Amino acid sequence: MAKLTLSGKDLRAIGYPESPVISLAIDIMEKNYKRNSKEHALGLLKAVLVRPKEYAEDEILGKIARALIDREEKVAAKAAATVDLKVTGVPYNIFGAEFIEEGAMTQMNYAVRLPVSISGALMPDAHQGYGLPIGGVLATENAVIPYGVGVDIGCRMCLSVFDIDPKELGFRTDYFSRELNEATLFGSGREFKKRSDHEVLYRREFREIPILRTLKDRAESQLGSSGGGNHFVEFGVVDILQKDAAFGIEAGSYLGLLSHSGSRAIGANVANHFTKIAKHKRHLPPDAANLAWFTLDEEEGIEYWLSMNLAGDYASACHHVIHNKIAGQLGRQPLKMVENHHNFAWKEMYEGKEVIVHRKGATPAGKDVLGIIPGSMTAPGFIVKGKGESGSINSASHGAGRKMSRTAALDSITANALKDELQKHGVKLIGGGLDEAPFAYKDIHTVMNAQKNLVETVGTFTPKIVKMDDTPPRRRKKVKEVMGE
């Protein structure tokens, strides 16, 4: 009898799916049933195809059966994972609609059509990002969206107010500049040789969650660093016109230290890792693909939630390390420290129901909650107290917001123009680039005017010595460019 020879056509004729199952089945049958007739071999294969679970433990045919079962499960999972958007999204409020770009509106329109969406809001500094727009707020039911939080998880503002005459900044500019240079590191991937310590590094999540285990060493080496982009540490003048019960500082002018940065490598890796998993679990239309979510009942959802919270606490620890270093050099403890996340998700009550509130580039503004909304390297920032406005889901803007992409800024702003603007406002810039020039940002006063119902101003911060990353900005392809996280 001739040796058994099968072809893909033979197996497709009896209903076998395409490779790799077909090639696996042919290889196994020709090796183990080479003296059997084609009819007998195809009969066996047909039986395995119809009842794969009965053959799953068979010493020879089990490999084919298990491949069929695996493929069937993957097909079923993909079908189950396909998600349709609602035809009509839940309503959402827009603050400062007249100066919010169309791209941000389009992204928000997709977000509110998710089956898990409860409510939304768009802040006056909003601009296009990935997934949820920057300046977008979205409340969901038992669901967390990794790209609804963003890549720089827990990015935050932190302000220390010192009882020091701010005129010192002009008298001893070199001294204060040196303190900024020595207190932190800027730039993507930068790490300290001499590491700082903080209790956040001993958290159990670093041992229990696989992705965090791989990031522990980098977390240690980057603790107290500031990253790149629009992150900064700066000295300036804090002006308090009248004492506010929530802020608790007497009227007057003070020296302020303001920092803006996030969770460094932890946030970026956690965001990308879990977004990839979420996209695999839930297949959304292409324009909404980055809004894939986890429920908080799923193992992956629980792991993301724990990782996100750790990243937020790590971001806070980075700020505290910087502020403690500088406070030590100044020989003063701050009268007050105010800080807030603006890339995060919180469990909150909304209209009598617990929801997950995503604030991607938005400041928490619950009743009497303090926060900081910065302007630019020459424009003032605002110390604010939330009014608890439900129409914004207790949120406000996280800054002035970009009006130019980085590429557009590099193409249109000159070094001389930036130099003149800094001189005009009496600001010393250490590092920084044209992509972060004040002209690239919206007018902070216009933005604040658009959210008078959301926050009350209790003080201002005027920058005087600004430290930013001095790495030359990377140009992006215009066809893919958005204004950034």
Solvent accessible surface area in square Angstrom, and as a share of the most:
residue,aa,sasa,rsa
1,M,170,0.76
2,A,87,0.68
3,K,129,0.55
4,L,12,0.06
5,T,94,0.55
6,L,11,0.05
7,S,48,0.31
8,G,17,0.17
9,K,157,0.67
10,D,31,0.16
11,L,0,0.00
12,R,114,0.42
13,A,88,0.68
14,I,36,0.18
15,G,46,0.45
16,Y,8,0.03
17,P,25,0.16
18,E,96,0.43
19,S,74,0.48
20,P,103,0.65
21,V,5,0.03
22,I,8,0.04
23,S,61,0.39
24,L,61,0.30
25,A,0,0.00
26,I,31,0.16
27,D,65,0.34
28,I,14,0.07
29,M,0,0.00
30,E,54,0.24
31,K,137,0.58
32,N,74,0.38
33,Y,39,0.15
34,K,86,0.36
35,R,143,0.52
36,N,48,0.24
37,S,46,0.30
38,K,82,0.35
39,E,132,0.59
40,H,90,0.40
41,A,0,0.00
42,L,33,0.16
43,G,41,0.40
44,L,38,0.19
45,L,0,0.00
46,K,89,0.38
47,A,20,0.16
48,V,0,0.00
49,L,40,0.20
50,V,92,0.53
51,R,102,0.37
52,P,19,0.12
53,K,160,0.68
54,E,123,0.55
55,Y,45,0.17
56,A,14,0.11
57,E,161,0.72
58,D,58,0.30
59,E,161,0.72
60,I,58,0.29
61,L,6,0.03
62,G,0,0.00
63,K,115,0.49
64,I,0,0.00
65,A,0,0.00
66,R,116,0.42
67,A,26,0.20
68,L,13,0.06
69,I,32,0.16
70,D,64,0.33
71,R,100,0.37
72,E,110,0.49
73,E,105,0.47
74,K,133,0.56
75,V,84,0.48
76,A,58,0.45
77,A,60,0.46
78,K,125,0.53
79,A,72,0.56
80,A,87,0.67
81,A,10,0.08
82,T,81,0.47
83,V,23,0.13
84,D,116,0.60
85,L,22,0.11
86,K,72,0.31
87,V,142,0.82
88,T,109,0.63
89,G,21,0.20
90,V,26,0.15
91,P,117,0.74
92,Y,45,0.17
93,N,74,0.38
94,I,62,0.31
95,F,37,0.15
96,G,11,0.11
97,A,46,0.35
98,E,146,0.66
99,F,53,0.22
100,I,15,0.07
101,E,57,0.25
102,E,143,0.64
103,G,21,0.20
104,A,0,0.00
105,M,40,0.18
106,T,59,0.35
107,Q,28,0.12
108,M,0,0.00
109,N,71,0.37
110,Y,49,0.19
111,A,0,0.00
112,V,6,0.04
113,R,73,0.27
114,L,0,0.00
115,P,59,0.37
116,V,22,0.13
117,S,3,0.02
118,I,53,0.27
119,S,14,0.09
120,G,1,0.01
121,A,0,0.00
122,L,0,0.00
123,M,0,0.00
124,P,0,0.00
125,D,0,0.00
126,A,0,0.00
127,H,9,0.04
128,Q,61,0.27
129,G,2,0.02
130,Y,93,0.35
131,G,9,0.08
132,L,0,0.00
133,P,0,0.00
134,I,3,0.01
135,G,0,0.00
136,G,0,0.00
137,V,0,0.00
138,L,0,0.00
139,A,0,0.00
140,T,0,0.00
141,E,81,0.36
142,N,60,0.31
143,A,0,0.00
144,V,0,0.00
145,I,0,0.00
146,P,1,0.01
147,Y,31,0.12
148,G,1,0.01
149,V,0,0.00
150,G,0,0.00
151,V,37,0.21
152,D,27,0.14
153,I,0,0.00
154,G,0,0.00
155,C,6,0.03
156,R,18,0.06
157,M,0,0.00
158,C,0,0.00
159,L,0,0.00
160,S,1,0.00
161,V,0,0.00
162,F,1,0.00
163,D,86,0.45
164,I,25,0.13
165,D,78,0.40
166,P,17,0.11
167,K,136,0.58
168,E,48,0.21
169,L,7,0.04
170,G,60,0.58
171,F,153,0.64
172,R,112,0.41
173,T,40,0.23
174,D,112,0.58
175,Y,44,0.17
176,F,1,0.00
177,S,7,0.05
178,R,116,0.42
179,E,3,0.01
180,L,0,0.00
181,N,70,0.36
182,E,114,0.51
183,A,4,0.03
184,T,5,0.03
185,L,36,0.18
186,F,10,0.04
187,G,3,0.02
188,S,108,0.69
189,G,39,0.38
190,R,111,0.40
191,E,78,0.35
192,F,33,0.14
193,K,206,0.87
194,K,181,0.77
195,R,106,0.39
196,S,28,0.18
197,D,99,0.51
198,H,48,0.22
199,E,139,0.62
200,V,4,0.02
201,L,8,0.04
202,Y,143,0.55
203,R,69,0.25
204,R,117,0.43
205,E,11,0.05
206,F,8,0.03
207,R,149,0.54
208,E,95,0.43
209,I,6,0.03
210,P,69,0.44
211,I,29,0.15
212,L,0,0.00
213,R,124,0.45
214,T,101,0.59
215,L,9,0.04
216,K,57,0.24
217,D,87,0.45
218,R,92,0.33
219,A,1,0.01
220,E,47,0.21
221,S,2,0.01
222,Q,2,0.01
223,L,0,0.00
224,G,0,0.00
225,S,0,0.00
226,S,0,0.00
227,G,2,0.02
228,G,18,0.18
229,G,40,0.38
230,N,38,0.19
231,H,20,0.09
232,F,21,0.09
233,V,1,0.00
234,E,6,0.03
235,F,0,0.00
236,G,0,0.00
237,V,26,0.15
238,V,0,0.00
239,D,49,0.25
240,I,5,0.03
241,L,164,0.82
242,Q,138,0.61
243,K,112,0.47
244,D,20,0.10
245,A,107,0.83
246,A,34,0.26
247,F,2,0.01
248,G,43,0.41
249,I,10,0.05
250,E,104,0.47
251,A,56,0.43
252,G,33,0.32
253,S,62,0.40
254,Y,23,0.09
255,L,0,0.00
256,G,0,0.00
257,L,0,0.00
258,L,1,0.00
259,S,1,0.00
260,H,11,0.05
261,S,1,0.01
262,G,0,0.00
263,S,0,0.00
264,R,31,0.11
265,A,9,0.07
266,I,2,0.01
267,G,0,0.00
268,A,34,0.26
269,N,51,0.26
270,V,0,0.00
271,A,0,0.00
272,N,78,0.40
273,H,72,0.32
274,F,2,0.01
275,T,10,0.06
276,K,156,0.66
277,I,50,0.25
278,A,0,0.00
279,K,74,0.31
280,H,139,0.62
281,K,57,0.24
282,R,38,0.14
283,H,59,0.26
284,L,21,0.10
285,P,48,0.30
286,P,123,0.78
287,D,104,0.54
288,A,1,0.01
289,A,32,0.25
290,N,40,0.21
291,L,3,0.02
292,A,3,0.02
293,W,12,0.04
294,F,0,0.00
295,T,32,0.18
296,L,28,0.14
297,D,113,0.59
298,E,35,0.16
299,E,129,0.58
300,E,49,0.22
301,G,0,0.00
302,I,83,0.42
303,E,44,0.20
304,Y,0,0.00
305,W,40,0.14
306,L,52,0.26
307,S,0,0.00
308,M,0,0.00
309,N,45,0.23
310,L,0,0.00
311,A,0,0.00
312,G,0,0.00
313,D,60,0.31
314,Y,0,0.00
315,A,0,0.00
316,S,18,0.12
317,A,2,0.01
318,C,0,0.00
319,H,0,0.00
320,H,51,0.23
321,V,14,0.08
322,I,0,0.00
323,H,2,0.01
324,N,97,0.50
325,K,73,0.31
326,I,1,0.00
327,A,3,0.03
328,G,53,0.51
329,Q,107,0.47
330,L,25,0.13
331,G,62,0.60
332,R,112,0.41
333,Q,142,0.63
334,P,36,0.23
335,L,92,0.46
336,K,58,0.25
337,M,65,0.29
338,V,6,0.04
339,E,52,0.23
340,N,11,0.06
341,H,24,0.11
342,H,3,0.01
343,N,7,0.04
344,F,13,0.05
345,A,1,0.01
346,W,55,0.19
347,K,103,0.44
348,E,44,0.20
349,M,124,0.55
350,Y,27,0.10
351,E,147,0.66
352,G,73,0.70
353,K,87,0.37
354,E,101,0.45
355,V,1,0.00
356,I,3,0.02
357,V,0,0.00
358,H,0,0.00
359,R,2,0.01
360,K,2,0.01
361,G,1,0.01
362,A,0,0.00
363,T,1,0.00
364,P,23,0.15
365,A,2,0.01
366,G,15,0.14
367,K,146,0.62
368,D,71,0.37
369,V,66,0.38
370,L,30,0.15
371,G,1,0.01
372,I,0,0.00
373,I,0,0.00
374,P,16,0.10
375,G,9,0.09
376,S,22,0.14
377,M,9,0.04
378,T,8,0.05
379,A,24,0.19
380,P,31,0.19
381,G,2,0.02
382,F,21,0.09
383,I,0,0.00
384,V,2,0.01
385,K,29,0.12
386,G,2,0.02
387,K,91,0.38
388,G,28,0.27
389,E,60,0.27
390,S,66,0.42
391,G,19,0.18
392,S,0,0.00
393,I,2,0.01
394,N,40,0.20
395,S,0,0.00
396,A,0,0.00
397,S,0,0.00
398,H,24,0.11
399,G,6,0.06
400,A,2,0.02
401,G,4,0.04
402,R,11,0.04
403,K,112,0.48
404,M,48,0.21
405,S,19,0.12
406,R,31,0.11
407,T,7,0.04
408,A,41,0.32
409,A,0,0.00
410,L,28,0.14
411,D,83,0.43
412,S,73,0.47
413,I,13,0.06
414,T,81,0.47
415,A,67,0.52
416,N,111,0.57
417,A,38,0.29
418,L,14,0.07
419,K,130,0.55
420,D,87,0.45
421,E,31,0.14
422,L,20,0.10
423,Q,136,0.61
424,K,154,0.65
425,H,71,0.32
426,G,49,0.47
427,V,13,0.08
428,K,80,0.34
429,L,38,0.19
430,I,27,0.14
431,G,27,0.26
432,G,21,0.21
433,G,19,0.18
434,L,44,0.22
435,D,11,0.06
436,E,11,0.05
437,A,0,0.00
438,P,16,0.10
439,F,67,0.28
440,A,0,0.00
441,Y,26,0.10
442,K,29,0.12
443,D,80,0.42
444,I,3,0.01
445,H,105,0.47
446,T,60,0.35
447,V,0,0.00
448,M,18,0.08
449,N,92,0.47
450,A,29,0.23
451,Q,1,0.00
452,K,124,0.52
453,N,110,0.56
454,L,1,0.00
455,V,9,0.05
456,E,76,0.34
457,T,66,0.38
458,V,13,0.07
459,G,4,0.04
460,T,35,0.21
461,F,1,0.00
462,T,42,0.24
463,P,3,0.02
464,K,59,0.25
465,I,3,0.02
466,V,0,0.00
467,K,27,0.11
468,M,7,0.03
469,D,20,0.10
470,D,102,0.53
471,T,80,0.47
472,P,112,0.71
473,P,50,0.31
474,R,168,0.61
475,R,137,0.50
476,R,88,0.32
477,K,150,0.64
478,K,142,0.60
479,V,137,0.79
480,K,153,0.65
481,E,33,0.15
482,V,23,0.13
483,M,32,0.14
484,G,20,0.19
485,E,62,0.28
